[in-house]
């Protein structure tokens, strides 16, 4: 509200207010207008035309349902006013609408007339960039959400109401939701259980999952595996366990900053994505996967950048959370030369993401993985961008023993009959994923013969497999050479990176 007040008093002719909360934003603008009693507020919609704020919405008003006569009507008014145009972004591709807006801006000079474009998405034509002020209408804070909760608590008997501690947890669980979303989820919890206490927090959190699904670019990932399901990588797991409580107030009071993120490099199939997913359960935070393929949209200029801003804003709204970017090298590998291929869209997306990583204040931990370090822009690898860069090498013999033990324990009750040392020795140069697939291939063989899988089945499947470390030996060697001086080994037993001889 303060920013809107300053901009209107400074006689800004055009403000672009980005918000999905029309009713709350209208109320805020009306409160700003009250600072100057002679300033009225009008609202334009394509269905009703221009209507004064607070008046009943009629079918038509002033014959201004179309944007052009509506803007012309505003230009003809003599008195100061705030004119809210809803969803005008759908018409901003029209040359005529853009011209009318520019004419209006020129006519507003030295007057207290302001057009406010209200929209859930940001879409500003190049012709208006120099004249528009962009304001992001913040999501409701704790105080507003407490008021929403109070209205629902009044409808319940006293014995079904939450305690002060439970009240704080319920309100914090709805941070990141709009007022309407918070009201609906409180009503839902009240209808389902007939009360509003701490046990209803899970119902509230389910609404946040719906928020992620509606976003379309982020994916809410629920992982059943724990970090103990990851074989080896003890140094990496120790680093993560030490930061289990990193997002608590206790950590802030201790003087610790919020962790920024980590980059996990390594050979494909060695558990990079799995460690990212299991960290969510270890830390007790929601895991959101950013699908860069859905970010890019060539239908409109600037739509891809708007998609990224929307996704990052959604992640911030439900923080603390983990933002998972899988295969970062594929997402941003071509950013440096994108001006020749996509008009610079990839470069702008890359720049926006870097700026957000550098300036974000919200507790969103970025966990990224990459296979091809040579394709990553150097800006990602500089110190300070991530808290740590880990390198995941091919598993050692002892780690392969552990990996075989984990995968066999998932599929068989009796595993003591297997010689894990022999299996580990036979699978030299195999990644964790290749070991798992070899075991599955052996089980298919034994399943077809109606018997239990044995040691020889697994050895035969391993022998029939050519691991990636042999088929792409040069790339694996180059990755190891790069990581030797630039990244931290994920396995505590590896003082220096092994060089396998094939």
C-alpha positions in Angstrom: 0.0 0.0 0.0 2.8 2.4 0.8 4.4 1.9 -2.6 1.0 2.4 -4.4 0.5 5.6 -2.3 3.9 7.0 -3.2 3.5 6.2 -7.0 0.0 7.8 -7.2 1.1 10.9 -5.2 4.1 11.2 -7.5 1.6 11.4 -10.4 2.7 8.1 -12.1 0.2 7.8 -15.0 0.4 4.0 -15.4 0.9 1.3 -12.8 0.9 -2.5 -13.5 -0.2 -4.4 -10.4 0.6 -8.1 -10.6 -1.8 -10.1 -8.4 -4.4 -12.9 -8.5 -6.2 -11.3 -5.5 -8.6 -8.8 -7.2 -10.8 -8.1 -4.2 -8.0 -7.5 -1.7 -6.1 -5.4 -4.2 -9.2 -3.3 -4.9 -9.6 -2.7 -1.1 -6.0 -1.6 -0.8 -6.3 0.8 -3.8 -9.5 2.3 -2.3 -7.6 2.9 1.0 -4.9 4.6 -0.9 -7.5 6.9 -2.6 -8.9 7.8 0.8 -5.7 9.7 1.6 -7.1 12.3 -0.9 -10.9 12.5 -0.4 -11.4 14.1 -3.8 -9.9 11.1 -5.6 -12.4 8.5 -6.7 -11.8 4.9 -7.7 -13.3 3.3 -10.9 -13.1 -0.3 -12.0 -13.2 -1.5 -15.6 -14.1 -5.0 -16.7 -14.9 -6.3 -20.2 -18.3 -7.5 -18.9 -19.5 -4.3 -17.2 -17.4 -1.5 -18.5 -16.4 1.3 -16.0 -18.2 1.3 -12.6 -17.4 3.4 -9.6 -15.9 1.5 -6.7 -18.5 0.6 -4.2 -21.4 0.9 -6.6 -23.5 -2.1 -7.7 -22.2 -3.8 -10.9 -24.7 -3.2 -13.6 -24.8 -5.1 -16.9 -23.3 -2.1 -18.7 -21.9 1.3 -17.7 -21.2 4.2 -19.9 -21.0 1.9 -23.0 -17.4 1.2 -22.1 -17.1 -2.5 -22.3 -14.5 -2.3 -25.0 -11.0 -1.0 -24.0 -10.8 1.9 -26.5 -14.0 3.8 -25.4 -13.1 3.0 -21.8 -9.7 4.6 -22.0 -11.2 7.5 -23.9 -13.8 8.0 -21.1 -11.0 8.1 -18.6 -9.2 10.8 -20.6 -12.3 12.9 -20.7 -12.7 13.0 -16.9 -11.7 16.3 -15.2 -11.3 15.1 -11.6 -8.5 13.1 -10.0 -9.0 9.4 -10.0 -7.6 5.9 -9.8 -8.9 3.7 -12.7 -8.4 0.0 -12.3 -8.5 -2.0 -15.5 -8.8 -5.7 -15.0 -7.3 -8.2 -17.5 -6.4 -5.6 -20.0 -3.2 -7.6 -20.7 -5.4 -9.7 -23.0 -5.8 -6.7 -25.3 -2.3 -5.3 -25.1 -1.3 -7.0 -28.4 -3.7 -4.5 -30.2 -2.0 -1.6 -31.8 -5.1 0.6 -31.1 -5.2 -0.2 -27.4 -1.5 0.5 -27.0 -1.9 3.8 -28.8 -4.9 4.8 -26.6 -2.9 4.0 -23.5 0.1 6.1 -24.7 -2.3 9.0 -25.5 -3.8 8.7 -22.0 -0.4 8.7 -20.4 0.4 12.0 -22.3 -2.9 13.6 -21.2 -2.4 12.7 -17.6 0.7 14.8 -17.3 0.5 17.1 -14.2 -2.8 15.6 -13.1 -3.7 13.1 -10.4 -5.2 10.5 -12.7 -3.6 7.0 -12.7 -4.6 3.9 -14.6 -3.8 0.7 -12.7 -3.6 -2.4 -14.9 -4.5 -5.3 -12.6 -3.6 -8.8 -13.8 -2.4 -12.2 -12.4 0.4 -12.3 -15.0 2.9 -9.7 -16.2 2.7 -8.8 -19.9 4.0 -5.3 -20.8 4.5 -4.3 -24.5 7.7 -2.7 -25.4 5.9 0.5 -26.3 4.8 1.0 -22.6 8.0 -0.1 -20.8 9.3 3.4 -20.2 6.0 4.7 -18.8 4.8 1.9 -16.5 5.7 1.2 -12.9 5.4 -2.5 -11.9 4.2 -3.4 -8.4 3.9 -7.0 -7.1 1.0 -7.1 -4.7 2.4 -9.2 -1.8 0.6 -12.3 -0.6 -1.1 -11.9 2.8 1.1 -11.8 5.9 0.6 -13.5 9.3 -1.7 -10.7 10.6 -4.1 -11.0 7.6 -4.2 -14.8 7.8 -4.8 -14.6 11.5 -7.9 -12.6 10.8 -9.1 -15.2 8.2 -8.6 -17.9 10.8 -10.5 -16.0 13.5 -13.6 -15.8 11.3 -13.5 -19.6 10.9 -12.9 -20.2 14.6 -15.9 -18.2 15.6 -18.1 -20.8 13.8 -16.8 -23.6 16.0 -17.5 -24.6 19.7 -14.7 -23.5 22.0 -13.6 -27.0 22.8 -12.8 -27.6 19.1 -10.7 -24.5 18.7 -6.9 -24.4 18.6 -4.6 -23.3 21.4 -2.3 -20.3 20.9 0.6 -22.6 19.8 -1.6 -24.6 17.4 -3.0 -21.3 16.1 0.6 -20.1 15.1 1.2 -23.5 13.3 -2.0 -23.3 11.4 -1.4 -19.7 10.3 2.2 -20.4 9.3 1.0 -23.4 7.3 -1.1 -21.1 5.2 1.7 -18.6 4.4 2.0 -18.4 0.7 -1.8 -18.8 0.0 -4.1 -16.1 -1.0 -6.8 -14.9 1.4 -9.4 -16.8 -0.6 -7.3 -20.0 -0.7 -6.6 -19.8 3.1 -10.3 -19.3 3.8 -11.3 -22.3 1.6 -8.7 -24.6 3.3 -9.8 -23.6 6.8 -13.4 -24.3 5.8 -12.3 -27.6 4.4 -10.5 -28.6 7.6 -13.6 -27.5 9.6 -15.9 -29.6 7.4 -13.7 -32.7 7.4 -12.9 -32.9 11.1 -15.2 -30.4 12.7 -12.4 -28.5 14.4 -9.3 -26.4 13.8 -6.3 -27.6 15.8 -2.7 -28.7 15.1 -3.9 -32.0 13.6 -5.5 -30.1 10.7 -2.2 -28.7 9.5 -1.8 -31.6 7.1 -5.1 -30.6 5.5 -3.8 -27.1 5.1 -0.5 -28.3 3.6 -2.5 -30.4 1.0 -3.8 -27.1 -0.4 -0.2 -26.0 -1.0 0.3 -29.2 -3.1 -2.7 -28.2 -5.2 -1.1 -24.7 -5.6 2.1 -26.4 -7.0 0.0 -28.6 -9.4 -1.9 -25.5 -10.7 1.4 -23.7 -11.3 2.2 -26.3 -14.0 5.9 -25.5 -14.1 6.8 -26.8 -10.6 6.2 -30.4 -9.6 5.6 -31.5 -6.0 7.7 -34.6 -5.4 7.0 -37.0 -2.5 9.8 -39.5 -1.9 9.3 -42.6 0.1 13.0 -43.5 0.3 15.2 -42.2 3.1 18.8 -41.0 2.9 19.9 -44.4 4.3 18.7 -45.9 1.0 21.6 -44.2 -0.7 24.7 -46.4 -0.8 28.0 -44.6 0.0 28.4 -40.9 -0.3 29.1 -40.6 3.4 30.7 -37.1 3.2 27.8 -35.7 1.3 25.3 -37.3 3.7 27.2 -36.0 6.7 27.1 -32.5 5.2 23.3 -32.7 4.8 22.7 -34.2 8.2 24.6 -31.3 9.8 22.1 -28.9 8.2 18.9 -30.7 9.2 17.8 -27.7 11.4 19.4 -25.0 9.2 16.1 -23.3 8.5 14.9 -23.0 12.2 14.8 -19.8 14.3 17.3 -21.5 16.6 19.9 -21.5 13.7 19.2 -17.8 13.1 19.7 -17.0 16.8 22.9 -19.0 16.8 24.2 -16.6 14.0 24.0 -19.0 11.1 22.8 -17.8 7.7 20.2 -19.7 5.7 21.8 -22.2 3.3 21.7 -21.2 -0.3 22.0 -24.4 -2.2 24.4 -27.1 -3.5 25.5 -28.4 -6.9 26.1 -32.2 -7.3 28.3 -33.1 -10.2 29.2 -36.6 -11.2 28.9 -39.6 -13.4 25.4 -40.5 -14.6 23.6 -43.1 -12.5 25.6 -42.6 -9.3 22.7 -41.3 -7.1 22.7 -37.5 -7.6 19.0 -37.2 -8.2 18.2 -39.7 -5.4 20.2 -37.8 -2.8 18.3 -34.6 -3.8 15.0 -36.4 -3.3 15.8 -38.0 0.0 17.1 -34.7 1.4 13.5 -33.6 1.4 12.6 -36.3 4.0 15.8 -35.7 6.0 15.1 -32.0 6.4 11.3 -32.3 6.5 10.8 -29.7 3.7 8.7 -29.9 0.6 10.6 -30.8 -2.6 9.7 -28.8 -5.7 11.2 -29.9 -9.1 11.6 -27.0 -11.6 10.8 -28.3 -15.0 12.9 -26.1 -17.3 11.2 -27.6 -20.4 7.9 -26.1 -19.3 9.4 -22.7 -18.6 10.3 -22.1 -22.2 7.3 -20.9 -24.2 7.7 -19.4 -27.7 4.1 -18.3 -28.1 4.7 -14.8 -26.7 7.7 -12.6 -26.3 8.6 -12.6 -22.6 6.3 -15.5 -21.7 9.2 -17.8 -20.8 10.6 -15.2 -18.4 7.2 -14.7 -16.9 6.9 -18.5 -16.4 10.2 -18.5 -14.5 9.2 -15.6 -12.3 5.9 -17.2 -11.5 7.6 -20.6 -10.6 10.2 -18.9 -8.4 7.6 -16.7 -6.7 5.5 -19.8 -6.0 8.5 -21.6 -4.5 9.2 -18.6 -2.3 5.6 -18.4 -1.2 5.6 -21.9 0.3 9.2 -21.7 1.7 11.1 -23.1 3.5 11.4 -25.5 0.6 13.9 -27.3 -1.6 14.0 -26.3 -5.3 15.3 -29.2 -7.3 16.8 -28.5 -10.7 17.8 -31.8 -12.3 20.4 -31.9 -15.1 21.3 -28.3 -14.9 23.8 -28.7 -17.8 20.9 -29.5 -20.1 18.7 -26.7 -18.8 21.3 -23.9 -19.1 24.0 -25.5 -21.2 23.2 -23.4 -24.3 22.6 -20.1 -22.6 25.8 -18.4 -23.8 25.0 -18.8 -27.5 21.2 -18.6 -27.4 21.0 -15.3 -29.3 21.6 -17.2 -32.5 19.1 -20.0 -31.8 16.2 -18.6 -29.8 16.5 -14.8 -29.9 18.3 -14.7 -26.6 15.5 -16.3 -24.5 17.8 -18.8 -22.9 20.3 -16.1 -22.0 17.6 -14.0 -20.4 16.2 -17.0 -18.5 19.7 -17.9 -17.3 20.4 -14.3 -16.2 17.1 -14.1 -14.3 17.8 -17.4 -12.5 21.3 -16.3 -11.5 20.0 -12.9 -10.3 17.3 -14.6 -8.2 19.8 -17.1 -6.7 22.1 -14.2 -5.7 19.4 -11.9 -4.3 16.8 -14.2 -2.8 16.1 -13.7 0.9 13.5 -16.4 1.2 14.5 -19.8 2.6 14.5 -21.7 -0.7 17.4 -24.2 -0.9 18.5 -24.8 -4.5 19.6 -28.4 -5.1 21.0 -28.9 -8.6 22.6 -31.8 -10.4 24.7 -32.0 -13.5 26.5 -34.6 -15.6 28.5 -32.5 -18.1 30.4 -29.8 -16.3 32.0 -28.6 -19.5 28.5 -27.4 -20.7 27.8 -25.4 -17.5 28.3 -21.6 -17.7 31.1 -20.5 -15.5 28.8 -18.2 -13.5 27.2 -21.2 -11.9 30.5 -22.5 -10.6 31.9 -19.4 -8.9 32.2 -19.3 -5.2 29.2 -18.0 -3.3 26.6 -19.1 -5.9 26.2 -22.5 -4.0 27.3 -23.3 -0.5 29.1 -26.4 -1.8 29.9 -28.3 -5.0 30.1 -32.0 -4.6 31.5 -34.6 -7.0 29.9 -38.0 -7.0 32.3 -40.6 -8.4 31.7 -44.2 -9.4 31.2 -46.2 -6.2 34.2 -47.9 -4.6 34.2 -51.6 -4.0 33.0 -51.2 -0.4 30.2 -48.9 -1.7 29.2 -51.4 -4.3 28.8 -54.0 -1.5 26.5 -51.6 0.3 24.5 -50.8 -2.9 24.0 -54.6 -3.7 22.9 -55.1 -0.1 20.4 -52.2 -0.3 18.8 -53.3 -3.5 18.6 -57.0 -2.6 17.1 -56.1 0.8 14.3 -54.3 -1.0 13.4 -57.4 -3.1 14.4 -60.4 -1.1 13.9 -61.4 2.6 16.9 -63.7 2.7 20.1 -62.2 1.4 22.8 -63.9 3.5 23.2 -66.5 0.7 24.8 -63.9 -1.6 28.5 -63.2 -1.8 28.5 -59.4 -1.9 32.3 -59.1 -2.1 32.3 -61.2 -5.3 29.4 -59.2 -6.8 31.2 -55.9 -5.9 34.4 -57.2 -7.5 32.6 -58.3 -10.7 30.9 -54.9 -11.1 34.0 -52.8 -11.1 33.3 -49.6 -13.0 29.5 -49.9 -12.6 27.3 -47.0 -11.3 24.6 -47.5 -8.7 21.9 -47.4 -11.4 23.7 -50.0 -13.5 24.0 -52.3 -10.5 20.3 -52.0 -9.9 19.4 -52.7 -13.5 21.8 -55.7 -13.6 20.1 -57.1 -10.5 16.6 -56.6 -12.1 17.8 -58.3 -15.3 18.9 -61.3 -13.3 15.6 -61.4 -11.5 13.7 -61.4 -14.8 15.8 -64.4 -15.9 15.0 -66.4 -12.8 11.4 -65.3 -12.8 11.0 -66.7 -16.3 12.4 -70.0 -15.0 10.1 -70.1 -11.9 12.9 -70.1 -9.3 14.7 -67.8 -6.9 17.5 -65.6 -8.3 21.0 -66.7 -7.4 24.6 -65.5 -7.4 25.3 -66.8 -10.9 22.3 -65.0 -12.3 23.5 -61.7 -11.1 27.1 -62.4 -12.2 25.9 -63.3 -15.7 23.8 -60.1 -15.9 26.8 -58.0 -14.9 29.0 -59.7 -17.4 26.5 -59.0 -20.2 26.5 -55.3 -19.4 28.9 -52.7 -20.7 28.9 -49.8 -18.1 28.9 -46.2 -19.1 32.4 -45.8 -17.6 33.7 -48.0 -20.4 31.5 -46.8 -23.3 32.2 -43.1 -22.5 35.6 -43.5 -20.9 37.0 -40.2 -22.2 34.1 -38.1 -20.8 34.3 -39.8 -17.4 38.1 -39.2 -17.2 37.7 -35.6 -18.2 35.0 -35.1 -15.6 37.2 -36.6 -12.9 40.2 -34.5 -13.9 38.1 -31.3 -13.7 36.6 -32.2 -10.3 39.9 -33.2 -8.7 40.8 -29.6 -7.8 37.4 -27.9 -8.1 34.9 -30.0 -6.2 34.5 -31.8 -2.9 34.3 -35.6 -3.0 31.0 -37.0 -1.9 32.5 -40.2 -0.5 34.5 -39.8 2.8 36.7 -42.8 2.0 38.0 -41.1 -1.2 41.0 -39.0 -0.3 41.7 -38.5 -4.0 39.6 -39.7 -7.0 40.2 -43.2 -8.1 41.4 -43.8 -11.6 39.9 -47.1 -12.8 41.8 -49.1 -15.3 39.6 -50.7 -17.9 
